Amino acid sequence: MSRTTDVAAPDQIAYLDTAAATPVGLDYKRRLVEALDVRPGQTVVDLGCGPGTDLAALADAVGPDGTVLGVDHEPRMVTEAGRRFADRPNVEVRAGDVRDLPLADASVDRARVDRVLQHVPEPARAFAEARRVLRPGGLFAMAEPDWDTLAVADDDVATSRRFARFSAGRVRNATMGRELVRLAVRAGFRTRSVEPVAVLFQDFGTADQILGLRRNAARAVQAGELAEADVRAWLHRLETGPTLAGFTFYLVTAEA
């Protein structure tokens, strides 16, 4: 297949692990854990834990007397996270929907969600559930992108704009980052902090992996949103450099 006709999605587990290992991924995840202010002995739930990418940091923070609960609705993710943490007695992975958590009322001290709410139907239900399971004074830390801010630097500004618009249109809740505060307040939370983070990629390979430059451009061509010749030239310039692409990510902490 040519570069502009290959639309195969990456393996989901590999994609999540790769994104977490990028410099910007490592940085914002560290800051999100710090914002949670996790204490030894507490109970923390990771909503939409995926393959368990972030459970280790939480398990270290709560210590041997605390508990980390990972919840995910995809059986493959639950299996993989359970496998990775089979030897960590303070980590438990459960199958469940973030809109209907398998947890009792006021049963956790901290809740965390990372790049999950952008994909969830009826995200307000997930906020209501987080509020329900948190104890009074508990903290909810959220990290979500705002895909409307996606920008790719290139001489062909029109193609970059069409690519960004098409890519954002493929995400269920593309503007979730900017909506976190509003949804949290409506669910009964009090906002403690809001931090915009500029996510920038200057390496074509990393930008392609995380933003799907080739993949989404190929889909846009198939959908008739972009011209094949324009995309080929656009990708060639990006690949030969310099590359600059990014979007805004929001880190929000709220108190129950």
Sequence and secondary structure as in RCSB ss.txt:
>XXXX:A:sequence
MSRTTDVAAPDQIAYLDTAAATPVGLDYKRRLVEALDVRPGQTVVDLGCGPGTDLAALADAVGPDGTVLGVDHEP
RMVTEAGRRFADRPNVEVRAGDVRDLPLADASVDRARVDRVLQHVPEPARAFAEARRVLRPGGLFAMAEPDWDTL
AVADDDVATSRRFARFSAGRVRNATMGRELVRLAVRAGFRTRSVEPVAVLFQDFGTADQILGLRRNAARAVQAGE
LAEADVRAWLHRLETGPTLAGFTFYLVTAEA
>XXXX:A:secstr
  TTT      HHHHHHHHHHSHHHHHHHHHHHHHHT  TT EEEEET TTTTTHHHHHHHH TTSEEEEEES H
HHHHHHHHHTTT TTEEEEE BTTB SS TT EEEEEEES GGG SSHHHHHHHHHHHEEEEEEEEEEEEEEEEE
EE  S HHHHHHHHHHHHHTSTTTTHHHHHHHHHHHTT EEEEEEEEEEEE SHHHHHHHH HHHHHHHHHHTTS
S HHHHHHHHHHHHHS   EEEEEEEEEEE 
